[in-house]
Amino acid sequence: MSTTRKYVRRSRQQWEELIELQPGSGLSISQFCKQAGVSYQSFQNWRKKLEPQVHKTASASGFIELTAPSSSVADAQTDKPGHWLIELDLGDGLQLRIARQ
């Protein structure tokens, strides 16, 4: 008696949804694939195929334009007209501080 596998054809959108769900599932990729009933290899192939599109959603240059806060916001934060302080937490204990005095 032979057993045959039943293959389910998924659309690109369905693969995108599965790939987006995996990290939040708390499961390893292997466990997630078993639970979702998908082939581990297919999951990995689609993840590689779709990965460049994930990065295209971010700014093409990788930069975000920042503008100085309005004077009323700056005044409220520093009690000095025309002064402002911007702090960016870059992770791993790194901070970038930009001030106008």
N, C-alpha and C positions, 0 to 999 in steps of 0.2 A: 504494500500500500504506500503510495507516494503522497507526500504533502506538498501542496503548492502554496506559494506565497501570493497574497493578494496585494498588488501594488496600487497605491492611491496616487493619482496624478494631482499635484498641487500647483496652484498658480503662483506667479511671482509675488503677488500681494500676500498670499497665504504663507509663503516662506518668510517674507519680511516680518509678518506678525509673529511667527514662531521664533525667529531669531531675536526679535525685540523682547519677547516674553522670557526667554531662557535666563538672562542674568537676574531678573527679579524673582525667579522661581525658588532660588536657594538650592537648586540641584546642580550637580555637575552636568556637563553637556551630555555625557553618556546616560546618566540617570534621566535627564529631561527627555532625551530621544526615546528611551524605552517607554516612559510614561505617555509621551505624545504619540507613540506608535510610528515614529519616523526612523529612517536609516541614519545611523551616526555619520556615515560617509556622505550621504546626500546633504545632511545638515551642514557639515563642514564645507562641502563644495559650494552650496548656496551662500554660506556666510562669507566665503572668499569672493564669490561673484558679486555680492551686494556690498561688500565693505567699501569700495571706492565711492559708492553713492552716499554712504553715511558721512564721509569726510567732505563731500561736495556741498552738504547743507551748511557747513560752517563758512565763514568768510573766505573767499578765495585766497586772500593774502595772509590770513591767520591773524589779522589785526582788528581791533575794535576801536572805533573812534571815541575818544572821551572829550567832553567839553567841560570847561570850568563851570562850577555852580553859579547860579544867579547871585547877585550881590546880597539879596535878602537872606538867602540860605547861608552864605558865607558869613554874614554878619551875625546870624543867630548862633552859628557854631563856634566862632572865634571871638566874638565881642569886639572885633576890630574891623572897620570897613576896609574892603579890598583884600583881606587876608583869607586864605583858605588852606586846607590840608586834605590831601587825598591819601588814603591808605589802602593798599591792595594786599590781601593775604594770598600768597602764591603757593601755599602748601609746604609741607615738610619744614615748618618753622621759618620760612622765608617771607619777609614783608617788604613791600616797596612803598616808600613814603615820598610824596611830592607836596611841597608847601610853597605858597606865595606869601611873602611877608612885606 
